[in-house]
Amino acid sequence: MLESLGNVWGLLVAVLGFGAIIFIHELGHFLAARWAGIRVFSFAVGFGPAALAWRKGIGLRRGTTNPATMRALRERLADTAPSSLEKADHVWPDDIGKTEYRLNWLPLGGYVQMRGQDDVNPGAAEADRGAGDSFVDKPVWKRMVVISAGVVMNVILALALYVVVYAIGKPASPPIVGGAYPDSPAAAAVAVNAESAGVTEPGIRNGDVVLSINGTAPREFADVWLTGALASASSGVSMEIQRPGVPEPLLFTMETQRRDGAEFRGVGLVPAVSTRLVEPQGSDRSQQNLAYLFASAGIPQGASRVVSIDGRETDILPVLDGVFSAESIPFTYEIDGGVRNGTLRGVPELQSDTVETRDRLFEPLHVAGFVPPMQVGTLAPDSSHALLPGDVFVRIGRVEWPGPVEGIHAIRESSGREVDLEVLRDGERLSLTAHVSPEGSIGFYPMQAIERCVITRPLPASIDAGRAGRAAGLAPGTVIETVNGAPIDGYGGLRAALAGARANTPIELGVLLPIGDDERITTTITLTQPELDALRELGWSAPPFFSWLFEPAEITLQASNPLEAMAMGVADTQQMILRTYLTLVRLVEGTVEVEQLRGPVGIAHIGTQVAQRSLAELLFFFAVISANLAVLNFLPIPIADGGMMVFLIIEGVTGKPVSPAVQNAAALVGVVLLGSVFLLVTFNDLTRLL
């Protein structure tokens, strides 16, 4: 209930903030029009019919004030009353305002309706030429001031908001690397000066500090991410890194790429994670996920911070896959105001091979071809089934003991329908039912169960590493209990026992069959020397989703005085305007796709989330929107401010206005273009949400 109220409040704040940005933009046009002596019929926020309107001498009304204004004029002027408000200048009383201020029902824009200026039908403005207070009667330079005033106001607003943000202090992720995705450019990059710096291994690592990217020093990790996302595909990025213990900065040059599932291109870096532990909060699903992950890692819930890992104190969570040299490592943590000792549980690394199916790639884990069954890892916040983290799938639909390949396909075959499930939970079998979404999901992140050595279907014959598992000929659901007579403990024990065997020598497996009660048999397999070598190279890694237990590393970007806040605000305003233009360039190049743009719905959704954070982050978000609005409004597109500015430049150069026919045709093109873009980005926004 509280979470829903928070979302409603966040949405309200986002809509009001977006409306305020539009108001400031239109206020610029309005004030400039009044300065230029142009008659303003209405000053509106939003489009469509008026929800509320106010006019001097008439007051506040539901809907427009125009009918009440006409009645007042007729009562006051009797026989000399005008036929319309537009024709009432010569008899307009001083105590009734000429301008209507209105809030329209669709709060996604706004406008200032001036005499002699019509974005949708520019040719109609010619009828007002000669009125004296018409837009078309004013000198070109005054009209330029009026047209550009909205953009100028948005730039000023963005600057003012940035100044306030840095006076308050904005939380941000520091430009410190938390790691690099496998097979990413950052993971494979070799420093240009690796030899002189004494660096022998490739890649950018956890703990590296980004000193500059494409020649600019980043203040926060978002600067690193944005530069990578907006980099040209041909030039890529250059990065200067300071690595602890290395005497000189490392220089990297990398191309960018778009990973599967990522929205933007980049080099594959992730921000640093702190050693502060997250507090269980949010939905029941989120708390269930955290409880499971804390228990899996061996960290007691209620701990506030990890102080040291394997004897090393740090404020940045290290990549633990290279730290675990055994099943567990010691650590210390803060809880209830004191520091206690504990043991972090590692996970045995298993082999992984790519299985290509008809519609996607899988990388199931296995040991010599024996594949663990699929297990529930973490749950989506909105999942409505009764699954819990750690549940092991015994059956999905008609598929018994599915691995990740068979399990996911079995779920997807029931898309849009109910699917019957049987799971193993705390040693007990439970029958459940879940609704499968049209996309083929029931709302969980899959893992594989390795605590007990239950096997599923063998790997395809095309994978050499699965030879032993296929040769064993064991049915899904069979449990391997012993290797050469010695009991084993899950897949970690199987890995260790097989790695200790001799090449090309029969290895006896004691198994519990999935049929009957306590029916046990023995079977034999053999492993080649390359297969044994592959097993012996495996180590230990951190528990799944281990980094989810920790808060992101965080710094506060705050100015020490008003002048510094002003300087930071100017720099951010300039950067945001340049990045907006650069985004448009990358759209043309194809390195940024139209699907990645956000429309009003997407902006409102993001604003709803940001509104539930800090005031500084909310103001920063509105500053970004204001700067973007300034850029987009000044593009040379018909019916936008920039398109009108182009016509005024032509008129200033030639000495005569662009013909009404050309303006009307351009306006039609602009309406179609902007309408199409609006529908496209709104469709993309709704697709993301739904």
N, C-alpha and C positions, 0 to 999 in steps of 0.2 A: 504494500500500500504506500509506504513512504517513498519507495523507489519510483512508483508511478507519479506521485505528487511532485517528486523532483524533476521527472521528465517533463511534466506539464509546465512547471515553473521555468525550466530551462528553455522550453519552446517559446513561452511567452516572452522571456527576456531576449531570445534570439530575434523574434519577429519585431519587438519594439526597437531593438538596436538597429536592425536592418532598416526599419522605417525611419529612425532618426537620421541615419546616413543619407537616405533619400531626401529627407526634409532639408538637411543642410545643403545638399546639392541644389535643390529647387530654390532654397532661400537665396543662394548666390544669384541665380537668374532673376529672381524677384527684386532683390535690392538693386541690382544693376539696371533692371528695366525701369524702376522708379527713379533712379539717378539720371537715366537717359531721357526721362519724360515720356515713357511709353505707357499707354493705358493697359492695365492688367485686369482682365475680366475675372480670372479665378486663379488661385494658388492651391493646388491639390496634391495631397499625398495619397498614392494608390490610384487604381483605375476602376472604371465601371461607375455605377450609380453612387451618389453621395450617401454615406451613412449618417454623417453629421456635417453641418455647415454653419458658419458664423459670418455675419456681415454687420458692420457698424450701423447702428440705428435700427437694425432688425433683430439682432441677438442670435442665440443658438437655436438651430432647428434640426429636427430629424429630416434627412433628405436635404435637397437644395433650398436655398433661401430665395431663389429667383421668383417664384410665384408671389411670395409675401412682399418682395421688393416691388414688383409691378403693381400690386394692390396699393402699397403705400404711395407710389408715385401717382397713380390715378386719383387716389383720394386727395393728395396734396395739390396736384396740378390740374385736376378736372379736365377741361376741354383741351389743354395743351399737353396732356400726357403723351409720352412717346409710344410708338407701336412695339418697340423692343428695347431691352436694356442697352444694346449696342448703339442705339440711336438717341440716347437720352443725354448726351454730353452737354448740350446747350441749355438744358433746363434742370440739370441734376442738383438737388439740394445739398448743402454742405453737411447736414447732419446724417446723411445716409451714405455709407461707403460704396465706392465704385467696384471694390474688389471683394469677391466671395472667397473665404478660406474654408476648404472642405477636406474631409477625410472620407475617401472612397472605400467601397467594400472589399476591393482586391488590393491588399497592401504590398504590392510587388513592384512599385515604381512611383511615378509622380510626374507632374507637369505644371508649368506656368502658362496659362492661356493669355497671350498678348494680342492686342489689336495688330492686324497685318502680319501675323506669323502663324502658319499652320503646317506642322511637320507632315501630316498625312496628305494634305491637299494644298501644296505651296501656291498653286495658281490662284486659289481663292483669295489670297492676301492682296492681290492687285486691286480688288474692290475697295480696299481701305487706303489706297495711296491718295495722298492729299489731305487726309484727315488732320494732320499736324501732330497727333500723338500716336501715330501708327509706327510699327517696327520698320516698315519699308520706307518711311519718310526720313529716318535718321541716317546720318553719315555712316559709311561703311565701318569706320574705326569704332564708332559707338556700338554698332551692332556686333562687332567682334568682341568687344568687352562684355556685352550681355551674354553672348553665346558661350564664351570661355569662363564666365564667372562661376558656373556650377562646378566645373572641373577644378578651378582654383580653390574653391571652398572645400572640395573633397581632399585635395592635397594638404591644405591647412589643417583640416580635421585630423587627417592621418598623422601629420607631424605633431599636433597637440596631444593626440592619444599616445603616441610613442613617448613623448616627453613625460607624460603622467606615468606610463608603464615603468619607465626606467627610474623615475623618482620613487615609486612604490617598491620596485624590485620584482623582476619576473623570474619564476623558477624555470630552469632550462637544463638540458642534458649537456654535460661538458663535452668538448671535442676530443674525447678519449675513446679509443676503439675497444669494444667489448669482444670482438672476434670477427671472423670472416666466414661466409658461407663456403662449404666445400665446393670445389670446382668453379669458384667465382674468380674474376680477374684479381681481386685483392688477395686471394689465397695463393695464387700462382705467381704473382708479380715478383720480380727480382729487382732489388734496389740498383739504381744506376751506379752508385758508389759502394756497392756491397764489399768489394775487395779491400778498398782503403779503410772502410769502417769495420772490417773484420767480421762481417756477417756472412754465414755460410748457407743458411736455410732460406728458402723463398717465403714470400707472403708477409702481409701485415698482421700483427699479432694483438692479442689481448693486452691492454695496458699502454699501447702506443699512443702518443699524443700527436694530434694533427696540428702542425704549426702553420701550414698554408695549403690551400687547394686552388689550383689555377691562379696562383699569385696573390690570393687574398687570404688574410688570417681569419679563420672562423672564430666567432665568439661562442658558438654552441654547436652541438652535433647536427642540428637541423640545417645549418649552413653547409656542412659536408654533404648531407643527403640531397639538398636542393641543387647544389652545384653539379653533383653527379647525375641527377635526374634531368637537368637542363643542358648537359654537355652535348656537344655535337658528336654524332656517331663517328665522324671521320677523325676528329682531333682528340677525343677522349679527355682524360683528366691527368694533371700532374699534381703530385702530392708530396709535401715535405713532412717527414715524421721524426719525432724525437722518441727514441726507444730507451727506456731505463737501462743503464749499464753500457750503452754504446756511446763512444766519445763524440761523435759528430752526427748531425741530422741525416736521415736516410731519404734519398730522393727516388720516388716511384713515378713511372709513367704507365698508365693503364687505359685500355679501351673500356667502354661501358657495355653492359648487356642487360637484357631483361630476363630475370629468372622466371621459371614457371610459377604462376600464382601471384607474382608481383605486379603492381600497377605501373611502376615507372622503371626506367633504366637506371643502372647504377653500377658500382664496382663490387658490391656484395658485402659492405661493412655493416656491422650492427653496433649500436651504442653500448657504452659500458653499463654494467649493473653494479649497484652498491651492495654492501654486506648487511643493509638494513632489511629485516624480514617483514613481509607484508602482514597486515592484520586481517583476519577473516571478516569479511563484510560482503554486502551485496545480496544477491539471490541465494536461495537454498542450494541451488546447483553449484554456484561459485564456492560456497563454504564446504560443500561435499568434496569438490575437486581439491581444495586446499588441504582439507583434513587427510585425504588420501595421499597427496604428494608429500606432506610433512611426515606422515608415517613411513612412506617408502624411503625417504631420505634419512630417517632416524633423527629428525629434529623435533623436539617437543613443541607443540603449539603453545604460544604464550611467550616464546623467546623473542627478544626484540632485535638482536643483532648478533651476527657471527663475528667474533673477535679475531680468531686465528684459525687457519686451516693448515694442518700438517706442520704446525709450529711456526707458520709465517703469518704475521699480522698484516692486514691490508684493508683499505677502504673500498677497493674495487674487487668485485668477485672474479677470481681467476678462472680460466678455462680448466676444468678439473679432469677432462679426459686424459690429459698427460700427467696429472698429479697422482692418480690412483695407481699404486704399484701392487696393491693387494685388494682383497675384498672390501676393506674398510680403512679409513684413515682417521686419526684423532683431530678433533677440533674443539674450540671453546666458544661459548656463547653467553650472552647476557640474558638473564631472566630474573624477574622480581628484584631488580636492583643489584644482583650479584652476578658473578662469572662462574660458570660451571663447565666441566669437561664432558665431552660426548664423543660419539663415533659416527662418522658419516658412512653410510652404506654405499658401496660401489655396485655397479652392475657389470657382469661379465660381458665383454664384447663377443658378439657372435658373427659368423660369416654373413655376407649379404650379397645377393646376386639379383640382377635385373630380370624380371619376368615380363615379357611383352604380350599383352592380350589384345583383343580386337579394338579396344577403345582407350586404353591407357597403359602406363608402365607402373609396375610394382617393384619394390625392393624388399622381399621378405627375408627375415633373418632365419638362419638355420645353422646346424652343426653337422657337417659331413652329409648334408642333404636331409637331415631330420628337421622338420619344420614345426615350430611351436604353434599352438592354436591362437586364434584372434581373441583379444581381450579388450575390454573397455578401458581407455586411458583416462581422458577427461571428458566432461559433458558440456554441451553447448548450454548457455544460460537459459534458452527458451525451450529446451527439450522437455517433452511432457510424458515420456515413458517412465517405467519404474526401474530402469537400469541404474546401477551404481558404479563408480570408478572401481576397477579391479575385477568386475564380473568377467568370467571366462565363458565364451560361447560353446555350449555343447551342441546346439542345433540352431540353424537359421533357416526357416522354411523347411525344406526337405533335405538340406545339407547337414550332415552330421560332422561334428568336430571340424569346423571350417578353419582354414588358414586365412590370412588377410586377402589373398586373391579370391578364393571361393566365397569368403564371407561377404566381401563388398559386392561381388556380382550377385549373390543371393539376395541381398537387400535391394539392389537396384532393379532386379527383376520384379520386385513388388512395388515399384514406384506408383505413388498415388493410392496405395491400398494398405491394408493391415498385413503385418507379417508376424507369424508365430515364432517365438524364441524360447530356447531353453538355455539357462545359464547355470554355472557352478559358482556359488557364493558361500564362502566359509564352510566348504565341504558339503553343502546342501544343494541339490538340484531344484531350480525354480522354473516354472513355466510362466512366460510373460507374453504380452502382445504389444506391438508398437506400430504407430502409423508412419509410413514411409512418405516423405515429401515427394512432390513431382520430380525433383532433381535426383531422387534416389538416396536420400539420407535420413537417418533417424536421430541425428544430433549428438554424435560422440566422435572423439578422436581415437582411432584404432591403435592398439599396441599388440604385442604378442606375449603370451603367458609363459614365463621361463622358470617359475618357482618349482613346478613339477614337470617331469620329462614326459608330457603327453605329446604324441606326434599326430600330425595331420597328413594330408595328401602329399606325396613326394614332389620334388621340383621337376619341371619338364626335362625330357631327355637331352635337350640342347645344352643344359648346364652341367659341365663336367663335375663341378663340386658336389652335385647331388647323386653321384653314382652309388655311393655306399647306401644311402637312404633308400634308393629305388631297389637295390639288390636285396635289401632285407625283406621286402615284400610284406611289410606289416600294415594292417588296416588302420585307418584313422581312429583315434581314441585309444590306441595301444599305449601303455606306459612302460618306458624303459626304466627298470629298477636297479639292475646291476650291470657292471662291465667287468668281465673276467672274474666273476664271483664277488666283486666288491660292491657294496651299495653306493649309489650316487645320489647327489642332492641337486635335482633339477638340471637345467641345461648347462649351468656353470660346472656342475660335477661331471656331466657327460663330456663337456669340452676338455676338462682336465684329464679325465680318464683316457679318452681317445688320444690326446696329445702325448700321453706317456707310453703309448703302445709302440710296437715295432712295425716297420714297413713290410707290407706283403705277408703279414702273419695273421692267421685267423684270430679275430677278436670275438669273444663270446658275450652275447647280450642276453640278460635275463629280463623277460618282459611279462607284463600283465595284459592279457588280451581284453579287448572291449566287450567280448561276449561271455556270458556266464559269470559266476561268482568265483573269484580267486582262481581263475584258470591261468596258470603260468606255464610258459614254455621257454626254451632257449633257441637262439639263432646265431649265426656268425656272419661277420662282415670282414673285409680286408681294406686297408688304406694304403695308398701308394706314398712314397716319400714326399712328393710335392703336396699331397693332401695333408700329411702330418705337419709339414713345414708351415702350411697356411694356418693350421690350428695353433701351432706353437707361437706364431707371431701375434696372436690376439692378446689384448690386455684387459684393462678395466676402464669403465667410464662412469661419469656422474649419473645419478638416477634420472629417469625421463622427466622432462619439463622442470629440471632442477632450478633453472634461472627464474621460473615463474614464482618461486617462493621469495624473491628478493625485489625490493623497490629499485627503480632505475636510479643510476647515479645522478645527482642533482647539484647544480650550483644556482646561485641567485645573481642575475644580471641587474646590477643597481648602480646608478650614478652617485658619486660622492657629493655633487653639488648641482644646482640648477643649470649652470653652463654646460657641464658634462652631459646632463640629461638632454639638453637641447642638441648637443653635438651628436649624441647617440641617436636621437630622434631623426635628425636630418639624414644621417647615414642610412638608417633603416628605411626611411621614406624613399630615398634615392634608390636603394637596393631593390625595394619591392616594385617600384615602377619599372626599373630595368628588367627585373625578372619576369614581370608580366609581359613586356614586349618580347623578351626572349622566349617565353612560352609560346607565343603566337608564331615566332620564327620556327620553333621546333615542331609545331603543328604542321606547318608547310613542309618541313623536311621529313616528317613522319616519325621522328624519335619520340614525340609525345602524341598520343592518340586522342581523338575526339571523345572517346569513351571515358577518358580520365578527367574530363572537365566536370565542374559542378555547376548546377543551376540553382534557382531559388530554393527548391526542395532540399537539395544537398547542402546548401549553405545553412538552411534552418536546422537540418539534422546535426551538422557539425557544431553549430552554435548551441544547440540544446545540450550537447555533451560538454562543451567548453564552459557553459554557464554554471555547471556544477563543480567547477574547479575553483580557481582563485580569481579575484577581481582583476589582477594584472593580466592574467591569460585571456580573460574575456575582453578587456580593452585592447589587448594586442590583436585579437581576432578581428575586432571591429576596425582597427587601424588598417589591417591587411585588406579587408573588404573595401574600405574607403579608398585606399590607394589603387586597388584593382578597378574600382568603378570609375575613377578618374581616367585611367588609361583606356578602358573599353569605351567610355563615352567620347573620347577624343579621337577614336579611329575614324578614318575617312570613309565612313559608311553612311549612305543616305538615311535621313531621319534621325541619325545620331548627331551630337554636337559637332563632331569632327567633320561630318558630311556637310553640314551647314557652313562650317568655317571654310571648306573648299570652295563653295559657291561664292562666299564673300570675297575670298582672295581673287577669284576669277573676275568678279565685278569690280574690285579695286584696280586690277590690272587693265581690264578692257574699258572701264568707264561705263558699262551698262550691265544690268542684272542678267543672270542666266534666264533664258526664256521659260515661261510657265510650263510649256509642254515638256521640256527637258526635266524641270524640277519635279513635275508630276510623275513622269516615267521613273526617275531615280527614286522618288518616294515609294512607288509601288515595289520596285526591286528591293529597297531597304526593308519594307514591311515583310515581304516574302522571306528575305534572307534571315532577318532577326527572328521572325516567327518560326522558321524552320529550326534555327539553332535553339530557340527556347524549347520547342517541342522535343528536340533530340536530347538536350541535357536533362530535361525533366523526365523523359523516359528512362535515361540512364540512372538518374537519381532514384526513381521508384524501383527500378530493377535491383539496385543495390540494397534498398531497404526491404524489399519483399522477397 
